[in-house]
Amino acid sequence: MDIKTKFNAGDTIWIKEFNPEAKKFMPESWQIDHINIKISKDGNVEVRYYLGWWQGFWEDQIYATEEECQSACDQKNDEIYQRKK
């Protein structure tokens, strides 16, 4: 079985982080510490990226560029703003 990950350990990535002072989500950069790959008996592959020993993220929760993450933050902030109306 050949498994390819979107990111590698040591890569700098971006996540949506809630800033309580600004009261909105903002991009925050991190470095991937390690990657956990789980393969189930039925062949399902789960890849989780860890930014430290305690905090793991799925591929759809991390972004390669600040711009990509900023767009996702803007969308999330818009959703929150719409709910408060």
C-alpha positions as CSV (number, residue, x, y, z in Angstrom):
1,M,0.0,0.0,0.0
2,D,1.3,3.4,-1.0
3,I,0.1,6.3,1.2
4,K,0.8,9.9,0.2
5,T,0.0,12.8,2.6
6,K,-0.9,16.3,1.6
7,F,1.6,17.7,4.1
8,N,4.9,16.5,5.6
9,A,6.3,16.7,9.2
10,G,8.1,20.0,9.4
11,D,5.8,21.8,6.9
12,T,4.4,25.2,7.9
13,I,0.7,25.2,7.6
14,W,-2.2,27.6,8.6
15,I,-5.2,26.9,10.8
16,K,-8.4,28.9,11.7
17,E,-7.9,30.2,15.2
18,F,-10.5,32.1,17.2
19,N,-9.1,35.4,18.5
20,P,-11.1,36.3,21.6
21,E,-9.9,39.9,21.6
22,A,-10.9,40.5,17.9
23,K,-13.9,38.2,18.4
24,K,-13.3,36.5,15.1
25,F,-11.4,33.7,13.4
26,M,-7.9,34.6,12.1
27,P,-5.2,32.6,10.3
28,E,-2.4,31.3,12.5
29,S,0.7,29.5,11.3
30,W,2.1,26.3,12.8
31,Q,4.6,23.7,12.0
32,I,3.5,20.1,11.7
33,D,5.2,18.1,14.5
34,H,4.1,14.6,13.4
35,I,1.6,12.7,11.4
36,N,-0.6,9.8,12.5
37,I,-1.9,7.5,9.8
38,K,-4.6,4.9,10.7
39,I,-5.6,2.1,8.3
40,S,-8.7,0.1,9.2
41,K,-9.3,-3.5,8.2
42,D,-11.6,-2.3,5.4
43,G,-8.8,-0.2,3.9
44,N,-10.1,3.2,5.1
45,V,-7.1,5.6,5.6
46,E,-7.3,8.4,8.1
47,V,-4.5,11.0,8.2
48,R,-4.2,13.3,11.2
49,Y,-1.6,16.1,11.5
50,Y,-0.3,17.1,14.9
51,L,1.0,20.6,15.6
52,G,2.2,19.4,19.0
53,W,1.7,16.2,20.9
54,W,-1.9,17.1,21.9
55,Q,-3.5,18.9,19.0
56,G,-4.4,17.0,15.9
57,F,-6.2,18.2,12.7
58,W,-7.7,16.5,9.6
59,E,-6.5,17.6,6.2
60,D,-9.6,19.6,5.6
61,Q,-8.9,21.7,8.7
62,I,-5.4,23.0,7.7
63,Y,-4.3,25.2,4.8
64,A,-1.2,25.5,2.8
65,T,-1.2,29.3,2.5
66,E,-2.2,32.2,4.7
67,E,-4.5,33.5,1.9
68,E,-6.3,30.2,1.6
69,C,-6.8,30.1,5.4
70,Q,-7.9,33.8,5.5
71,S,-10.6,33.0,3.0
72,A,-11.8,30.1,5.2
73,C,-11.7,32.4,8.2
74,D,-13.8,35.1,6.4
75,Q,-16.4,32.5,5.5
76,K,-16.5,31.2,9.1
77,N,-16.8,34.8,10.5
78,D,-19.6,35.5,8.0
79,E,-21.5,32.4,9.1
80,I,-21.2,33.5,12.7
81,Y,-22.3,37.1,11.9
82,Q,-25.3,35.8,9.9
83,R,-26.4,33.6,12.9
84,K,-26.3,36.6,15.3
85,K,-28.7,38.6,13.1
